[in-house]
Amino acid sequence: MPRASIAASIGPAAAAAAARLCEHPGCSANGDYRAPRSRDRLRHFYWFCLDHVRAYNAQWNYYAGMSSAEIEAEIRNDTVWQRPTWPWGSRTGPHFDPKLRDFGLFGLEEDEERVAKKRPLSEQEQALAVFNLAPPVTFAGLKSRYKELVKAHHPDAHGGDRAAEERLKVINQAYTTLKASYFPSG
C-alpha cells in the first residue's frame, strides 16, 4: 500500500496558507503572522511578515475613535466576558422561588423572615434609641440631648399630662443607663 504524502493529508486550505504572502504593499516575504483588520471584525485578519506585523501592532489602537464613555463601557463589558449580568439575588420571577435560589446553602431569606429573626436590642442600644444618638457618644452631647428631651417632655410643660410623665421616666432611665455604661466616673 503506498504511503500518502503529508501535503495531501493537510488539504488545500493548509497548502494555500503555507504559500501566503505578506499583505503589506511591496513585500514578498511569507505572511506567517496575522493581525486584526478592525475593532469590528476581530476574526478577519491581515497576514504579514514578522517585520510588518510588528510595525502594524505598534501603531494599531483598539480604542481609536471611541469616546472615554465608550471606552469605559467596553472595559466594563470585557470584565464579564461580554455576557449579561445581574446583581446577586435580583433575578426573581414567577418560576424563580427564593427558597430554591440558594438551596439553603447561603442563608438567603425573605425580608420578613430576616426582620423576624432580628436580635433584641441591648439596654445601651435601647437607651441610645430613646436619645436618637449613635455611638460614639460624648458626655457633653449626651447631657445636652438629655436637657432638650427633659424640657420637651416635662409634665409641667404639658399641664400634668401622664403620658409626658411616663416619657420623662423613660428618658431618665435611659440617661442613667448611658451615663453608667459610657461614663462610669462622670
C-alpha positions as CSV (number, residue, x, y, z in Angstrom):
1,M,0.0,0.0,0.0
2,P,1.5,3.3,-1.0
3,R,2.1,5.9,1.7
4,A,0.1,9.1,1.4
5,S,2.0,12.3,1.2
6,I,1.8,14.9,4.0
7,A,0.7,17.6,1.7
8,A,-2.3,15.5,0.5
9,S,-3.4,14.9,4.1
10,I,-3.2,18.6,5.1
11,G,-5.7,19.7,2.5
12,P,-5.8,22.6,0.0
13,A,-6.6,25.3,2.6
14,A,-3.5,24.5,4.6
15,A,-1.4,24.3,1.5
16,A,-2.7,27.8,0.5
17,A,-1.8,29.1,3.9
18,A,1.7,27.9,3.6
19,A,2.1,29.8,0.4
20,R,0.5,33.0,1.8
21,L,2.5,36.2,1.1
22,C,2.7,39.3,3.3
23,E,-0.1,41.7,2.6
24,H,2.0,44.8,3.1
25,P,2.4,46.6,-0.3
26,G,5.7,45.8,-1.9
27,C,6.6,43.0,0.4
28,S,7.2,39.5,-1.0
29,A,8.0,37.7,2.3
30,N,5.8,34.9,3.7
31,G,2.8,36.2,5.6
32,D,3.1,33.9,8.7
33,Y,1.7,36.4,11.3
34,R,-1.9,37.6,11.5
35,A,-3.2,41.0,12.7
36,P,-6.8,42.0,13.1
37,R,-8.3,44.1,10.4
38,S,-10.5,46.3,12.6
39,R,-12.2,46.5,16.0
40,D,-15.5,45.5,14.5
41,R,-14.1,42.5,12.6
42,L,-11.6,40.8,15.0
43,R,-11.9,37.4,13.3
44,H,-10.7,38.8,10.0
45,F,-7.0,39.2,9.6
46,Y,-4.2,40.7,7.6
47,W,-1.3,38.4,7.1
48,F,2.1,40.0,7.5
49,C,5.7,39.0,7.7
50,L,7.4,39.5,11.2
51,D,8.7,43.0,10.5
52,H,5.4,44.3,9.1
53,V,3.2,42.7,11.8
54,R,5.4,44.3,14.5
55,A,5.0,47.7,12.8
56,Y,1.3,47.2,12.4
57,N,0.8,46.2,16.0
58,A,2.9,49.1,17.3
59,Q,0.6,51.7,15.6
60,W,-2.8,49.8,15.9
61,N,-5.1,51.1,18.7
62,Y,-8.2,49.1,19.6
63,Y,-9.8,52.2,21.2
64,A,-9.1,54.6,18.4
65,G,-12.2,56.7,17.6
66,M,-14.0,55.9,20.8
67,S,-15.0,58.5,23.4
68,S,-14.0,58.0,27.1
69,A,-17.5,56.8,28.0
70,E,-17.4,54.2,25.2
71,I,-14.0,53.0,26.3
72,E,-15.3,52.7,29.9
73,A,-18.4,50.8,28.7
74,E,-16.2,48.5,26.6
75,I,-13.9,47.8,29.6
76,R,-16.8,47.1,31.9
77,N,-18.3,44.8,29.3
78,D,-15.0,42.9,29.0
79,T,-14.8,42.3,32.7
80,V,-17.7,39.9,32.4
81,W,-16.6,38.4,29.0
82,Q,-19.4,40.3,27.1
83,R,-22.1,38.3,29.0
84,P,-25.2,39.9,30.6
85,T,-25.0,40.0,34.4
86,W,-27.4,40.8,37.2
87,P,-26.9,41.9,40.8
88,W,-26.8,38.9,43.3
89,G,-30.3,38.0,44.3
90,S,-32.1,40.2,41.8
91,R,-33.3,37.5,39.3
92,T,-36.8,36.9,40.5
93,G,-39.8,35.9,38.6
94,P,-42.8,33.5,38.8
95,H,-40.6,30.4,38.4
96,F,-37.7,31.7,40.5
97,D,-38.6,30.7,44.1
98,P,-36.3,32.4,46.6
99,K,-36.3,29.3,48.7
100,L,-34.7,27.4,45.8
101,R,-32.4,30.2,44.9
102,D,-29.6,29.1,47.2
103,F,-30.9,25.6,48.1
104,G,-30.5,26.6,51.7
105,L,-26.7,26.8,51.4
106,F,-26.1,30.5,51.8
107,G,-28.9,31.5,54.2
108,L,-30.6,33.9,51.8
109,E,-34.1,34.5,53.1
110,E,-37.1,36.8,52.5
111,D,-37.0,40.2,54.2
112,E,-39.9,39.3,56.5
113,E,-38.1,36.3,57.9
114,R,-34.9,38.3,58.3
115,V,-36.7,41.1,60.3
116,A,-38.5,38.5,62.4
117,K,-35.2,36.9,63.4
118,K,-33.5,40.2,64.3
119,R,-31.9,40.1,67.7
120,P,-33.4,42.2,70.5
121,L,-31.6,45.5,71.4
122,S,-29.4,45.7,74.4
123,E,-30.1,48.2,77.2
124,Q,-27.5,50.6,75.9
125,E,-28.9,50.3,72.3
126,Q,-32.4,51.0,73.6
127,A,-31.2,54.0,75.6
128,L,-29.4,55.3,72.5
129,A,-32.6,54.9,70.6
130,V,-34.5,57.0,73.2
131,F,-32.0,59.8,72.7
132,N,-31.8,59.2,69.0
133,L,-28.0,59.0,69.2
134,A,-25.4,56.7,67.7
135,P,-22.0,55.7,69.1
136,P,-19.5,57.2,69.7
137,V,-21.3,59.4,72.4
138,T,-19.6,62.2,74.2
139,F,-20.7,63.2,77.7
140,A,-21.4,66.8,76.6
141,G,-23.5,65.6,73.6
142,L,-25.4,63.2,75.9
143,K,-26.0,65.9,78.5
144,S,-27.3,68.5,76.0
145,R,-29.6,65.9,74.4
146,Y,-30.9,65.0,77.8
147,K,-31.7,68.6,78.7
148,E,-33.5,69.1,75.4
149,L,-35.7,66.0,76.0
150,V,-36.4,66.9,79.6
151,K,-37.6,70.4,78.6
152,A,-39.7,69.0,75.8
153,H,-41.3,66.2,77.8
154,H,-41.6,67.6,81.4
155,P,-45.1,67.1,82.8
156,D,-45.2,70.8,83.9
157,A,-44.8,71.9,80.3
158,H,-47.7,69.7,79.3
159,G,-50.1,70.6,82.1
160,G,-49.5,67.4,84.2
161,D,-50.0,65.0,81.3
162,R,-49.5,61.4,82.4
163,A,-48.0,60.3,79.1
164,A,-45.4,63.1,79.3
165,E,-44.6,61.9,82.8
166,E,-44.1,58.3,81.6
167,R,-42.0,59.5,78.7
168,L,-39.8,61.5,81.2
169,K,-39.3,58.4,83.3
170,V,-38.1,56.5,80.2
171,I,-35.7,59.4,79.4
172,N,-34.3,59.5,82.9
173,Q,-33.8,55.7,82.9
174,A,-32.0,55.9,79.5
175,Y,-29.8,58.7,80.7
176,T,-28.9,56.7,83.8
177,T,-28.1,53.7,81.7
178,L,-25.9,55.6,79.2
179,K,-24.1,57.5,81.9
180,A,-23.3,54.4,83.8
181,S,-22.2,52.4,80.8
182,Y,-20.3,55.1,78.8
183,F,-19.1,57.4,81.6
184,P,-18.8,55.4,84.9
185,S,-16.8,58.1,86.7
186,G,-18.9,61.1,85.4
